[in-house]
Amino acid sequence: MSVSTGAAFGFKVWMMILWVALPGTIVHAQQRGGTVQTDKVEPVNTGANPYRVIADWAQLSAPRRPWGGSNGVAIDRDGKSVWATDRCSPGTTPGCLGTKANPVHLFDDSGKELRSFGGGMFVWPHGIHVDREGNVWVTDARAPSADDLRNFPGEDKKGSVVVKFSPAGKVLMTLGKPGVRGNPPEALTDPTVVVTDPANGDVYVAESHTDVADPDLVGRISVFDKTGKFLRIIGKTGTGPGEFRTPHALAFDSRGQLVVADRHNHRIQVLTKAGKFIREYDDFGRTSGLAIDSNDVIYTTDSESTEKVHPGWQRGIRIGSLIDGKVTMFIPPHRTPNSSDGAMGEGIAVDAAGNVYTAEAQLRGVTRYVRN
């Protein structure tokens, strides 16, 4: 199962697609992903689907405005209320620059917004996590570009950080240096997601959301203690065991193992807390988000698979066992006029009643899936 970077590239035919971007912003290229190992896996596009879909479940009301693209969703400590992030404005970029819109939202179990906060603090809000004490952690996955700063002067002290909030929105901690991309402990590079160890409060930050064609691509997990003291780096950029290209979601299972959505490598990796590779699962597609329930059932979202980047695989939600890595359920993507192969959310969360929620980067907002 060990794969070298050179071997993986040797088996690839790279194909390029463009992200949708607003005028004046940098246009990023997206390449075909996977490894030698994952390229051998037959697509998994079927399975039971016992869920009823409720689109546009969460409504912004404080104040009422259109959703920006949403990447993060999490369940509150009460087991039923739902937190989500959005990028403030409808376009892919520039996100929250130049606005005072609040990008962090809390909804009750009916989808009514209870409160929001974080206005004027972020560039591109991404992942969200609720810790064992109910505090809310949000990653900002971009720093302002030169074009951003020409359009929004004075916004240079934002981005590429992790912010810890109290449930009421008070800033308790910031990891990284706002507006600066770099290495810990001084800075972070475009962090995608954060999770805390329920056993001791250690903080695990996945980096980065950088274009994978960048020759200086960062692929790692930076670990801090609960006070923000830097502890260690897990992994590096690559395609081998314990290496990453766009680690896009993190969670702990019931045994305290760290589970990583290694998105551009088209796999799930299971590691010890110290970063030792245990196993990988390849049946869940190009995973953007993952959640694990108390029975070690894993819920994953594939928001990016297309014939260009992951041939044969469909976007959708794949649900299975973290014990054996087998997919037992598949929820297909939303069919939309603007997406012939369907749209699917990025972030995913599961409440105490077993309802599933996805954060929609394309359709925007939060979708709820109720089990029949």
Phi, psi and omega in degrees: 000346177291133184228129177273153180300316182296319180295319181298315180294328180293339181261009186252147164246107188284138180229143188245136169228158183256139169290148172289130182221153176283155178304142177088358179253164177287134177263123183265150177259142179244129185254160175296135185253199179100177177227175175303318181294310185289335177294341180276350187278132176290138181303140178249099185236018181224165179154168179298149178223083182271025186248145172257132187267132173240099180283158179052043186292319185262130183247125176284131184220002185228075353275169178292129179200164176292148174292142160276174176303139183244134180244337189237140175213143182207156179265137178293166179299338179285352177086357184223331177284154190235129173260147177208154173251156167216167187264024168071319183233155188295334185284167177296316174223155011269011177072237188266357178299138177079005178236164172247013181296140178282125182261357181246124190230145173239131180239147172280183187284002173258356182093005178279132179287129179265319177194166177211160180198181178095008182299136177077008185254340193239158170264306187213076182304139188229262184282157177220144183214140175249125183274182186294341179263000180091002177286155188244123181251133182229134176262146174246108194269014175215154164251156181298136174275174177298321178295319178303316185286334172291322180280330184227072181300145179087003182259023187284343183264043178220154170101159177059044181222171168241131181243130175260124179247152163289165178302338180270354177103009176282133178286123181255332183196148171230127174257132184096172180250115185307128177086357185241130174261130182184203186251146177290154009274351185289323187207173175234163178242104174044061183295135183269320188203158180223146173216149177250145178288118181295343182281318185225359177085002176303148187248126181247123184242123178271134177226139009221175176261019181291148174309127184292348176281351179295125180296341178256029182309134176259130174222103186195171172234121180262134186243133179233156172278179187293345177269354181098005178286130181291134182250308188190168172250137172250127173078182178202175179291133177157189183241000180279177176302131180076010175249157189223150163226109187060068168294114195247350177204148181224147173201158173255141176268185185293340180264006179080016177276145180272125182249127189238129170275101181270081198299308186288343174269001174059047182204163169254132176246141176247125184231161166285169178297333179279351177102006179287131180292133177251306180196168171230152175239133188245004186268003186259004174082204181270084194281124175265324183221153176212152174217150182230129179269182185292344178262013182061032166276131182254132179246124183231149173246136173246103185259357191234348184299129173218173177296337180279319186260340182204076189304134176089342183266141176261152167294157178156182175258125175246129183238136181196196183262133175282349179286313183244354177075018181265134178277128179246340180228147177219123176254117184290167182287165174287130175274125182227155177300332184267359183217102185295330179259012173088160179243150178215146181293165179264296179284157179214146178212156181230126181275178185295337180271358179091005174286145183250142180230138174236144175267124191262110178283325181272304182284336180074145181096197182236133175253138178250140177240115182258128181285129182287000000 
